Amino acid sequence: MSVKSTIYKVLRIWNDVDAVRKGKIGRRVGRRAAGKATGKIMRKLFK
């Protein structure tokens, strides 16, 4: 595992914790789900 990927994983967890503290976890989960769905659609279009 590269240093860059490790940093990204740590920051993703850190941002999840921050969202919980601020009470915005629902918004974050929704955006992550939308991003994953968009990525799947884009992969199918440009395969």
C-alpha positions in Angstrom: 0.0 0.0 0.0 1.4 3.3 -1.0 1.8 6.3 1.3 -0.7 8.3 -0.8 -3.5 5.7 -0.5 -2.9 5.4 3.2 -3.2 9.2 3.7 -6.4 9.2 1.7 -7.9 6.4 3.8 -7.0 8.2 7.0 -8.5 11.5 5.8 -11.7 9.8 4.7 -12.1 8.3 8.2 -11.2 11.6 9.8 -13.8 13.4 7.6 -16.5 10.8 8.6 -15.8 11.5 12.3 -15.9 15.2 11.7 -19.3 14.9 9.9 -20.7 12.9 12.9 -19.5 15.6 15.3 -21.2 18.3 13.2 -24.4 16.3 12.7 -24.0 16.2 8.9 -23.4 12.4 8.5 -26.6 11.9 6.5 -25.5 14.5 3.9 -22.0 12.9 3.7 -23.4 9.4 3.2 -25.8 10.6 0.5 -23.0 12.3 -1.4 -20.7 9.3 -1.1 -23.6 7.0 -2.4 -24.3 9.5 -5.3 -20.6 9.5 -6.2 -20.3 5.8 -6.3 -23.4 5.5 -8.5 -22.1 8.2 -10.8 -18.8 6.3 -11.1 -20.5 3.1 -12.0 -22.6 4.8 -14.7 -19.5 6.5 -16.1 -17.6 3.3 -16.2 -20.4 1.6 -18.2 -20.6 4.6 -20.6 -16.9 4.8 -21.4 -16.0 1.1 -21.2 
